[in-house]
Amino acid sequence: MGLGYAPLIPGAGALFAITMMASPAMGEILHKTTATAYVGDQAPARAQGRFQSLYAGASTSGQVLAPPLGGALCAHAPGLLRPACAVPACAAGAAVLAVRRLRGPAREEGAVAVPERQAQPG
């Protein structure tokens, strides 16, 4: 997705604009589906829907709030826009790494979690 705007570097025109629109669209298609699946895979079986809903809400709220907040910040202090974006991005990355360490070793590839059965009396 980050390379989606690169076609505008050589110039502006219909072909560059179409390429620029198609590239992020394909990146988003590839990213969103795998990211949502990853969130579901990491969630406990009883809470997969809640985890995926929270992920979707966080993702969508960022897309809704970023343009007006970023535009206002850029209008008042243009030099702060990139650091203001980098700080929460780094914090989110650190949080993901911290959570992975807390959870312990990763599951084996292709392994299916099977709930333990309780012993039957008698």
C-alpha positions as CSV (number, residue, x, y, z in Angstrom):
1,M,0.0,0.0,0.0
2,G,2.9,2.3,0.8
3,L,4.2,2.1,-2.8
4,G,0.8,3.0,-4.1
5,Y,1.7,6.7,-4.5
6,A,5.0,6.0,-6.2
7,P,3.5,6.1,-9.8
8,L,2.9,9.8,-9.3
9,I,6.7,10.5,-8.9
10,P,7.5,10.4,-12.6
11,G,4.6,12.6,-13.6
12,A,0.9,13.3,-13.6
13,G,-1.5,12.0,-16.1
14,A,-4.3,9.5,-16.6
15,L,-2.1,6.4,-16.7
16,F,-0.2,7.5,-13.6
17,A,-3.5,8.3,-11.8
18,I,-5.1,4.9,-12.7
19,T,-2.0,3.0,-11.7
20,M,-1.8,5.0,-8.4
21,M,-5.5,4.1,-7.6
22,A,-5.1,0.4,-8.5
23,S,-2.0,-0.2,-6.5
24,P,-3.3,0.9,-3.1
25,A,-6.6,-0.9,-3.8
26,M,-4.8,-4.1,-4.5
27,G,-2.7,-3.6,-1.4
28,E,-5.7,-3.0,0.8
29,I,-7.4,-6.1,-0.6
30,L,-4.4,-8.2,0.2
31,H,-3.8,-6.5,3.6
32,K,-7.3,-6.3,5.1
33,T,-8.3,-9.9,4.4
34,T,-5.1,-11.4,5.9
35,A,-5.0,-8.9,8.8
36,T,-8.6,-9.7,9.8
37,A,-7.9,-13.5,9.5
38,Y,-4.8,-13.0,11.7
39,V,-6.8,-11.2,14.4
40,G,-9.3,-14.1,14.3
41,D,-6.5,-16.7,14.6
42,Q,-5.0,-14.9,17.6
43,A,-8.2,-14.6,19.4
44,P,-9.6,-17.2,21.9
45,A,-12.2,-19.3,20.2
46,R,-15.0,-17.8,22.3
47,A,-14.1,-14.2,21.4
48,Q,-13.1,-14.3,17.7
49,G,-16.0,-12.1,16.7
50,R,-15.3,-9.5,19.4
51,F,-11.6,-9.3,18.4
52,Q,-12.4,-8.9,14.7
53,S,-15.0,-6.2,15.5
54,L,-12.6,-4.3,17.7
55,Y,-10.0,-4.6,14.9
56,A,-12.5,-3.3,12.3
57,G,-13.6,-0.5,14.6
58,A,-10.0,0.6,15.2
59,S,-9.1,0.4,11.6
60,T,-12.2,2.3,10.4
61,S,-11.9,5.0,13.1
62,G,-8.4,5.8,12.0
63,Q,-9.5,6.3,8.4
64,V,-12.4,8.5,9.6
65,L,-10.5,10.6,12.1
66,A,-7.1,10.9,10.4
67,P,-8.0,13.3,7.6
68,P,-9.7,16.1,9.7
69,L,-7.2,15.8,12.6
70,G,-4.2,15.6,10.2
71,G,-5.5,18.5,8.2
72,A,-6.0,20.7,11.2
73,L,-2.5,19.8,12.6
74,C,-0.9,20.4,9.2
75,A,-2.6,23.8,8.9
76,H,-1.3,24.9,12.4
77,A,2.0,23.0,12.7
78,P,3.1,21.3,9.5
79,G,6.4,20.1,11.0
80,L,4.5,18.1,13.6
81,L,2.4,16.0,11.3
82,R,4.8,13.2,10.6
83,P,6.1,12.9,14.2
84,A,2.5,12.9,15.4
85,C,1.8,9.9,13.1
86,A,5.1,8.1,13.9
87,V,4.6,8.1,17.7
88,P,1.3,6.2,17.8
89,A,2.5,3.9,15.0
90,C,5.7,3.0,17.0
91,A,3.6,2.6,20.2
92,A,1.2,0.2,18.4
93,G,4.2,-1.8,17.0
94,A,5.7,-2.0,20.5
95,A,2.3,-3.1,21.9
96,V,2.1,-5.9,19.4
97,L,5.6,-7.1,20.2
98,A,4.9,-6.9,23.9
99,V,1.6,-8.9,23.6
100,R,3.4,-11.6,21.6
101,R,6.0,-12.0,24.3
102,L,3.3,-12.3,27.0
103,R,1.4,-15.0,25.1
104,G,4.3,-17.3,25.1
105,P,5.5,-19.5,22.2
106,A,3.7,-19.3,18.9
107,R,1.4,-22.2,17.9
108,E,2.7,-24.7,15.5
109,E,1.9,-24.0,11.9
110,G,-1.3,-25.7,10.9
111,A,-2.1,-26.8,14.4
112,V,-5.7,-26.7,15.4
113,A,-6.4,-25.8,19.0
114,V,-8.6,-28.5,20.6
115,P,-10.2,-27.7,24.0
116,E,-9.3,-30.1,26.8
117,R,-12.1,-32.5,27.8
118,Q,-13.0,-32.7,31.4
119,A,-12.9,-36.1,33.0
120,Q,-16.2,-37.9,33.0
121,P,-17.3,-39.2,36.4
122,G,-17.7,-43.0,36.7
